Amino acid sequence: MEEAQQMAIPHLFRCPISLDLFTDPVTLCTGQTYDRSSIEKWLAAGNLTCPVTMQKLHDPSFVPNHTLRHFIHQWLQMGGRHFDPGYLTKTDIFSVLKHNLESQETTMKTKLQTLENVNLLVSKEPSFLLQLGFLSLLLKQLFGKAESELSQDYIKFLQEALLCVSRLLLPGQFKCLNILIEDSNLENFISLFERGNSKIKKILCHLIDVISSSPETKKLCSQLGKSHRILDVIVMIILQDSELSDPGIQALSGLCSLESNRESMVHSGGINGFITYILNAERRRKSLVAMAMSRVEQLLVLEGAKEGVVKHPNGVQALVKMVFRVSDHEGSESAVNSLMILCCDSEEVREEAIGGGVLSQLLLLLQSQCSNRTKTKARLLLKMLRSKWAEERKHL
């Protein structure tokens, strides 16, 4: 009789250690769920791995699995062991999770617990979650409505939902983001970007970068790039020189990739953002600094961008700094090209560049292992500066 009763317990309701019905299910950082007493004994014995996956536990703590506890409670209420052990399928579980997120009667606390469980499932069942429409569902939850106040629970919900969205945004899924083309959804996105905390802003910057990289979301990229409110937030993130600077520069650079966005970017102070990032190059990723330099070069076809660099207290110096860097030559060609554009039109810029040491920087670049094309452009700039300097000296 006992064996028959044990056989009737659904597999999902058994602790992998004790093989008994869960009484207090908790989930490890690996996503595996165990009964609290069983996993506590395992860890107390000095084991620092997940019993099922044998992965090392970088974090030995665990969280209560409220959704599974709820399923077990419902199952027991319906008769428990007298039911077919296979009656509860993956589809059933995901349907309940989906219902918890969609229902207007679901409390914010329950929604938050549901999202925590969804995030645990993302690493195991991403394709299944996508098939059931979880990505579109979460985007609607995030941007389909606006909250006048961001309570602490709601902020946690937004963070969990955005994290889940970012993990579900696999290649081929970017088109779902076009939900933001609708005016009300876009307004909610912008509002959340303005009011959200650093974690929310970081993931939204990532979404903007994804949107900018996909041909499926080109129209949306154009809309975002013409929003001065979005550009103002991104530029401010970069100017604050915080941990958000990297995702901020990626978002700004992504929007700059669309030529039609560049005028708006210049008007919103994008040049200041790029120059500030370049000036802090020692603390930033080399590839992102080079990317920022490349975007400055692209923007310099606009008069407003030229004025932005010249008027920035350290704008010209930032370009000179990028001509030659000891560790690498990423960004050198863009810096040389940018200085050629500015020095050609302005005696003031030429004097500032020469005073900032551009001649020695160019000579060092010519002696380095940079590309032949970069060396050719460096020679042209050096020749132009020398000839302009000589010509100006004649008129003194």
N, C-alpha and C positions, 0 to 999 in steps of 0.2 A: 504493500500500500504506500509506504513512504517513498519507494523508488518511483512508483507511478505518479505520485504527487510532484516529486522532483522533476520528472520528465515533462510535466505539464507547465512548468515555468518557462515563459518565453526566453529565448537566448539573451535578448537585450536586457532582461531584468535580472540576470545572474551576475554576481561579482566574479570576475576572472580568477580571483585568488581562492575564495572560499567555495565558489560554484553554488552558493546559496542565494536566495532572493535578497536583493538590496534592501537594507533597512535605512541607511543614511548615505546615499550615493554622493561621492565627491569626485571632481575632475582634476587631473594633474595638468601641468603645462604642456604635456605631450598630446593632450586631447583624450586620453584614456580615462575611463571612469571605474572607480572601485568603491567598495563599501568602506566607510571611514575607519572602522575598527581594523579591517584587514590591511589597509595601506599604512595605517599608523604602526602596526606590528612590523610590517615589512621595513619601514624606514627606521624604526627603533632598533632593528637588528643590524643596522649599519649599511643597508643596501641603498645606494645612491643612483639607482636606475629605475626605469619604468618596467614593471614586471612583464608586460605584454610585448612592448617594442624593444626593451633592453637599451633604450636611449639613456644617456647620462642626463640627470636632472639638473639643469642650470638653475632651476628654482624649485625646491622641494615642497613649496606650499601648494595647497589645493583649494578649490572653491566648490561650494554646494551645487549640485546639479538639480535645481528646483524643477526643471521640466520633466526629467526622468522620474523624480519623486512623485510628480503629479500624475504621470502616466500609470505608475504602479498603483497609486491610490485608486485611480479610476478602474483599473483592471481588477483590483481586489473587491471594489464595490460591485462590480458586475459579475462576481462569482469566482474570480481568481482561477484556481487550478482546474476548474471544471471546463475551462474554455480551451479551444484549439491553440496550441503554443505558437502557431504561425499566423494567428489572426492579425497581429499588429505588424504591418509592413513598414518599409522606409517611407513609402508614400503617405501612409497614415501619420507617421511622425512629422514629416515635413508639412503636411496639410494642417496639423494642429499648430505648428510654429507659424505658418502663414496666417492662419485664422487669428492667432494672438496679436499679430502685427497689424492686421487690417481692421479688426473689430473696434468700433468706437466705444464699446463697453469695457475694453481691456484697460486696466490701470497702467499708468506709466511705469510703475515698479515691475509689473508683469511683463510689459514690453521690453524693459531693460534686461530682465532675466532671460527672456526669449532671445534677444539679440546676442547675449553672451553665449548662449548655446549654439546659435547659428554660426557665430564666429569660430567656435570650436569645430563645427562641422565643415567649414569652408576648406580646410586643408585635406579632408577626407573625401568629401562629396561635392566639389565645385561644379562639375558638369550637371549633376542631378539638381543642385540648387538653381542653376541657370535654366535648365529645362522647365522647372516649375515656376519660373518668372520672378525669382527672388530679387534679381538686380533691378528690374523695373519697379517692383514693389517697394524696395528700399529708396529708390530715387523719388518716388511719389511721396513716401513718408517724409523724406528730407525737405523736398522743395515744393510739394503740392499744396502746402499750407504754411501760414506764418504764425508764429507765436509772439505775442506782444512782450512777454517776459521770458527770459531764459532762466528757468529754475535750475537748481543744482542737478536734479534728476534728469531734466530735459537735456542739459548739457552733456551728461553722461550718455544719454540715449543717442544724441547726435554724434558723439565721438565713436561709439560702438557701430552705429549705422554707417558712418563715413569710412571707418576702418574696413568694414565688411564690403562696402562698395569698391574700395580701392583694391581689395584682394580678389574680387569677382570680375574686375575689369580686365579680362584676358583678351588677347588679340581676336578680333571678330565681334567683340561686344561693345565697341566704342559708340556705335550708332545709337545705343540706348540713351546716351547723354544728350541727344537732340531734344529730349523732353524739356531742356532748358531754353529752347528757342521760344516757347510760349512766354508771353510777357509776364504773366503772374509768377511763373516758375523762375524766370530769370531775376525778377525783382526779389524773390525770396532767397535766391542764391547770393545776390549782391548784399542783401541785408544780413545774411548769416556771415558772409565774409567780413563785413564791417564790424559786427557785434561779437563774433566768435572768439574763443580763447586761442592761445598759441597752437594747441593741438589741432583744433578745427581749422585754423588758417593754414597750417602745414599741409593737411590732406587736401584742402580746397586748392592750394597752389599746385599740388600734384595732379588734381583733376584738370586744371587749366593747362598744364603741360601736356597731358594726354590728349585733350581736345585739340591743342595746337599741332599735334603730331599726326593726326589722322585726317586723311582726305574726306572721310565720311562725315566729319564735323567741321568742315571748312566754314560753312555759313555761321555756325555758332561761334567759332573762333573770331570771325569778323565782328559779331555782335559784342563779344566780350572785350575785344581790342578797341572798340569805340566807346566803351563805358568809362568815363573819367572817374567814376566812383571806384571801380575795380582797379584801375591803373593807380589811383591815388593811394589805395590801401597797399598795393604791391610795392610801390616806390617807398612808402613810409616804412614798410617791413625791412627793406634793404638799407635805408638810411639809418635805422636803429642799430644796425650791425649786430644782430643777435643770432641765435641758433636758427632763426627762420630765414636768414639771408640766402642760404643755398637754395631752398625750395622757392624763395621769392625771385631770385635771379633766373631760375629755370622757367618759372611762369612768365616773367617779363620777356625773356628771350624767346620763348615759344610764341607769344603774341606778336613779337616783332618779326617773326618769320613770314608773316603775311604782310605784303607791301602796303596794302590798303590801311593797315593799322598804324603805320609809322608816324603819320602826321599827328594823330591823337596822342600817341605815345610821347612825342616831343613836347606837345602842349601840356601834358600832365607831369612833366619833369623826369621822363624816362632817362634822359642823358645824365642827370644827377645821380640816378640810381645806379647806372652802369659805371660811372666814374668812381662813385663811392666804393663800389664792390672791387674795382681794380686797385684802388688805393690801399685796400686791406688784403691784398693778394697773399701776403705771407700766412694769413690765417684761413685761406680759402682753398678749395680744390683747384688744381692747376687747369684742368680741362674747362671748368666753369669760368675761370678768369679769362682764358683764351676766348671762350664763347662770348663773354661780355665785351671783349675788345673787338671781336668780329662784328657784333651788333652796332657798336659805335661807328665803325667804318661804314656800315650800311646806311646808318641814319644821316651821315654827313653829306648826303646829296641834298638834304633839306637845310635851308638857311637858318631855320630855328635851331637845328641841332648844332650847327657851327657856332652860333651865338651862345648856346648852352655850354659848350666846352670852353670857349674863350672866357665867358663870364664866371665860370666855376673857379674859385680861388686856386685850386690845384689841378684844373682840367688838363692843361698842356703838360704839366709835370707828370700826370698819370700816364699820358701817352709816351713821354720820354722814358719813363720807368719801364714800360713794356717793350721798348726797342730791343733791349738785351737783358736777359735774365740768366744767371749763371747755371741754374739747374736744367733749363730747357729753353726751347725757342718757340714754344706755342704762343701764338699771339703776336710774334715779332713782325711778321709781314703785314698784318692788319694795322699795327701801330705805325709802321713806316708809311703805309699808304695814307693813313689818317693825317699824319703830320705833313705829308706832301700836299694834301688837299688844303689844310689850314695855312701852311707856310707860304703857299703860292699866292694867297690873297692878302696876307697881312704881315706887315713889317713888325708889328707888335708881337705877333705869335713867333716870328722868326727869332726875335731878340730874346723872348722868354725861353724858347726851346734851346737856343745856344747857351743862354745863361744857366739853364738847367742841366747842361752837360750832354746834349744830344750828339755833339760831334764825337766825343770819346765813346759814347754808346754805339754809334754807327761803326766806328773803327774796330771796336771789340767784336761787333756782330760780323764784320767782314773777315775777321780772323777765326771765327768759330766754325762749327760743323753744320751750320744751317744750310738750307737748300740753295741751289744756284739762283732760283727765281728771287728768293728773299735778298740774296747778295746783290743781284742786279738792281733791285728797287732801292736798296740801301745806298748803292753808288749814285743813283739818280738823285736821291734826296741830298746826299752829301755834296754833290756837284751843284745842285740848285742853291743850297745854303751858302756855299762858298762864293758862287757867282753873284748872288743877291747881296751878300755881305760886302763884296768888293765893289759892286755898283753903288751901293749906298754910301760907302766910304768916299767915293769920288765926289759925291754931291755935298760932302761936309765942308 
